[in-house]
Amino acid sequence: MPAMNADSRTSPAESLAPPSLADSSLAAPPAGGAEAGRALAVVGVNHALHDGYADLIYVLLPVWQAEFGLGYVALALLRSLYVGALAGLQMPAAALARRLGLRTVLVLGTFVGAAGYALAGASGGLVVLCLALALSGAGSSTQHPLASAVIARAYGEAARGPLGTYNVAGDLGKAALPPLVGFVLAYAGWRPVLWLVAGLGAMVGLGVAVLLPREPAAREAARGAAQATARVDSSRSAQKKSGFGLLVAIGMLDNAARPAFLVYLPFLLQAKGAALATVGVGFALVAVGGALGKAAFGRLGARFGVTRSVILTEVGTAAAILAVVALPLAPAIAVLPLLGLLLNGTSSVLYGTVPELAPGGRVERAFAIFYTCTLGGSALATPLLYGPLGDALGPGRATMAAAVTALAVVPLMLALAPRLAPREGGPG
């Protein structure tokens, strides 16, 4: 790591200028262990809430289909209103954090996400429900890029493992909230249940406001100096930019395969004879497997190589999806944890690679672009491609498109491999 001493190249004005949020660098010295651990715990709980909010929609789709008489395209559009707002506002969220502060934007986002579900619970018709889902997605847009940057700052070059832990926390939320709501829906209407979900979000927002550590000014200044050094290496920056573009394309395909399968999972299980509570259990099994996958592959990617890890998870995902479509209910349920492990395992490998390929070391901006593109592609592909396939071919055949999408990652990953460092591209 280059020494960061003051010299004649740095003017007094430059040394006093506050660093931009979008211009942080992994070369910044990591935070102390206790402070970094507390930051990881706080953003992890926040991630669990927001990811639980996102997957809760899948459990509610059959309820809304029965109440509003919706087809598969309309159901896919409901989910895409949430994910589209989440994806499209990531860059504005990073820009807003430069003006209001990272902590403030994270807290406001959590309160807005909770308010969206409160409005959904108070909705009397489909139009208000659509507005409520878009509002909740807008609130959730704050946490992915900003929380990921908090971890990258706190842990520096050792951030790959903690980023995997952060992603695991999201899957714990997916494993807890959707099945809990699925069970409660058997005894209560969906509107009161959403008010309870909104109250949970308000509590988490308060926790973020109180517990998230503030970043010391000294570390901010050091990061600004490191960023100035990073800009000098233009050739390396160009190489990173090329690799980062491929990484984003891989993330878009990987993130599209997941909702392409999950949108149809409740209908696949119901066609095999599953009750609504069993559907909730199915989502919990996928989420538990996903949490294990993110925890395992976040570290396996560093040990065995990004290329081999991604190819393994994508090929395995395609095979497991086809198995769930073909098998009867009990064996299909048994496959779901393995499917979740493979379906979500890729994401930790990809997220952990974002800071290393971030052009110019601009980590927050790189995360914002990555999440915007991957989630935005998912939001568009679900209603425009996978929804019409469901109406035309039925849930079973449409789900097979998710397997094809996963396999499409393989050639792109092979193209990215030469742009990764040897320890990232593969062993040896």
Salt bridges, closest charged atoms under 4 A:
ASP7 OD2 - ARG9 NH2 2.72
ASP23 OD2 - ARG231 NH2 3.26
ASP23 OD1 - ARG362 NE 2.79
GLU35 OE1 - ARG219 NH2 3.25
ASP51 OD2 - HIS47 NE2 3.08
ASP51 OD1 - HIS144 NE2 3.72
ASP51 OD2 - LYS174 NZ 3.57
ASP55 OD2 - ARG258 NH2 2.81
GLU67 OE2 - ARG191 NH2 3.06
ASP171 OD1 - LYS174 NZ 3.07
ASP171 OD1 - LYS294 NZ 3.55
GLU215 OE1 - ARG153 NH1 2.56
GLU215 OE2 - ARG219 NE 3.76
GLU215 OE1 - ARG223 NH2 2.85
GLU220 OE2 - ARG153 NH1 3.65
GLU220 OE1 - ARG223 NH2 2.83
GLU356 OE2 - ARG160 NH2 3.19
GLU364 OE2 - ARG153 NH2 2.56
GLU424 OE1 - ARG160 NH2 2.90
GLU424 OE2 - ARG423 NH1 2.64
